[in-house]
Amino acid sequence: MNISRSKLLAIITGFISILICILYLLLITVFDFRSFLNEYITNLSENMVAVFFVIE
């Protein structure tokens, strides 16, 4: 199996670009899920009320 240097470089570059794409998709998924949690937490605080009960 005789692969020229340019073909080997192209294959290695292709694998590196695929790895970068996968890492990018994982990061986007994590940050998107985090924003979903942040919106859920802020929506919970909007529905909260304070109740004061004083017995004299």
Backbone as JSON, one array per atom type, in Angstrom:
{
  "sequence": "MNISRSKLLAIITGFISILICILYLLLITVFDFRSFLNEYITNLSENMVAVFFVIE",
  "N": [[0.86, -1.17, 0.0], [0.92, 1.89, -1.12], [0.89, 5.09, -0.35], [0.82, 8.36, -1.37], [2.52, 11.32, -0.17], [0.89, 13.65, -0.24], [-1.71, 12.61, -0.38], [-1.86, 11.29, 2.09], [-1.59, 13.46, 3.82], [-3.96, 14.79, 3.16], [-5.86, 12.95, 4.1], [-5.31, 12.91, 6.86], [-5.84, 15.6, 7.46], [-8.57, 15.64, 6.89], [-9.59, 13.91, 8.9], [-8.93, 15.45, 11.16], [-10.53, 17.73, 10.72], [-13.08, 16.58, 10.9], [-13.06, 15.78, 13.6], [-12.94, 18.31, 14.81], [-15.44, 19.31, 14.04], [-17.16, 17.54, 15.39], [-16.48, 18.1, 18.07], [-17.31, 20.78, 18.14], [-20.1, 20.52, 17.76], [-20.74, 19.12, 20.11], [-20.06, 21.05, 22.06], [-21.88, 23.11, 21.42], [-24.26, 21.79, 21.96], [-24.04, 21.39, 24.75], [-23.92, 24.08, 25.71], [-26.38, 25.03, 24.76], [-28.19, 23.46, 26.18], [-27.57, 24.37, 28.7], [-28.48, 27.02, 28.61], [-31.17, 26.51, 28.4], [-31.65, 25.44, 30.95], [-31.07, 27.72, 32.5], [-33.11, 29.49, 31.69], [-35.29, 28.06, 32.65], [-34.85, 28.15, 35.4], [-35.0, 30.93, 35.89], [-37.65, 31.39, 35.17], [-38.95, 29.99, 37.16], [-38.45, 31.59, 39.39], [-39.97, 33.83, 38.82], [-42.56, 33.08, 39.33], [-42.76, 32.88, 42.02], [-43.88, 33.88, 45.27], [-43.97, 36.07, 48.13], [-45.03, 35.47, 51.37], [-46.26, 36.91, 54.23], [-46.97, 36.41, 57.56], [-48.27, 37.54, 60.44], [-48.53, 37.16, 63.86], [-50.08, 38.57, 66.57]],
  "CA": [[0.0, 0.0, 0.0], [1.79, 3.05, -1.28], [0.11, 6.34, -0.35], [1.73, 9.5, -1.51], [2.5, 12.25, 0.97], [-0.24, 14.57, -0.34], [-2.93, 11.88, -0.02], [-1.8, 11.07, 3.53], [-1.88, 14.74, 4.44], [-5.38, 15.05, 2.96], [-6.62, 12.07, 4.99], [-5.12, 13.41, 8.22], [-6.58, 16.86, 7.56], [-9.98, 15.29, 6.93], [-9.9, 13.42, 10.25], [-8.87, 16.58, 12.09], [-11.71, 18.57, 10.52], [-14.23, 15.85, 11.45], [-12.97, 15.89, 15.05], [-13.31, 19.68, 15.17], [-16.9, 19.42, 13.87], [-17.82, 16.82, 16.48], [-16.29, 18.9, 19.29], [-18.16, 21.96, 18.03], [-21.48, 20.11, 18.01], [-20.88, 18.81, 21.53], [-20.06, 22.31, 22.81], [-23.15, 23.8, 21.16], [-25.29, 21.05, 22.68], [-23.9, 21.68, 26.18], [-24.3, 25.46, 25.99], [-27.81, 25.18, 24.51], [-28.87, 22.85, 27.32], [-27.35, 25.24, 29.84], [-29.38, 28.17, 28.5], [-32.5, 25.99, 28.72], [-31.75, 25.38, 32.41], [-31.1, 29.08, 33.03], [-34.46, 30.02, 31.45], [-36.2, 27.35, 33.55], [-34.63, 28.66, 36.75], [-35.52, 32.29, 36.0], [-39.11, 31.3, 35.13], [-39.42, 29.56, 38.48], [-38.39, 32.7, 40.34], [-41.04, 34.78, 38.5], [-43.83, 32.58, 39.87], [-42.68, 32.8, 43.48], [-44.43, 35.02, 46.02], [-43.6, 36.12, 49.54], [-46.18, 35.54, 52.23], [-45.93, 37.3, 55.6], [-48.05, 36.16, 58.49], [-47.85, 38.07, 61.72], [-49.45, 36.86, 64.96], [-49.83, 39.5, 67.68]],
  "C": [[0.9, 1.22, 0.0], [0.93, 4.31, -1.41], [1.09, 7.49, -0.44], [1.54, 10.45, -0.33], [1.3, 13.18, 0.92], [-1.56, 13.88, 0.02], [-2.98, 11.62, 1.49], [-2.12, 12.35, 4.27], [-3.36, 15.1, 4.3], [-6.24, 14.2, 3.9], [-6.51, 12.56, 6.43], [-5.89, 14.71, 8.43], [-8.08, 16.61, 7.63], [-10.4, 14.79, 8.3], [-9.89, 14.54, 11.26], [-10.11, 17.46, 11.94], [-12.98, 17.89, 11.05], [-14.23, 15.92, 12.97], [-13.36, 17.28, 15.53], [-14.83, 19.86, 15.06], [-17.63, 18.73, 15.01], [-17.68, 17.57, 17.79], [-17.19, 20.13, 19.29], [-19.61, 21.61, 18.32], [-21.72, 19.76, 19.48], [-20.92, 20.08, 22.37], [-21.37, 23.06, 22.63], [-24.28, 23.11, 21.92], [-25.24, 21.36, 24.18], [-24.36, 23.1, 26.49], [-25.78, 25.71, 25.73], [-28.61, 24.6, 25.67], [-28.73, 23.73, 28.55], [-28.27, 26.46, 29.78], [-30.81, 27.74, 28.78], [-32.69, 25.92, 30.23], [-31.83, 26.77, 33.02], [-32.48, 29.71, 32.84], [-35.46, 29.35, 32.4], [-36.07, 27.89, 34.97], [-35.19, 30.07, 36.89], [-37.05, 32.29, 35.92], [-39.67, 30.84, 36.46], [-39.44, 30.72, 39.45], [-39.48, 33.75, 40.05], [-42.36, 34.36, 39.13], [-43.84, 32.52, 41.39], [-43.27, 34.07, 44.11], [-43.93, 34.94, 47.45], [-44.85, 36.3, 50.36], [-45.71, 35.85, 53.65], [-47.15, 37.07, 56.47], [-47.58, 36.58, 59.88], [-48.94, 37.77, 62.75], [-49.09, 37.8, 66.12], [-50.63, 39.14, 68.89]]
}
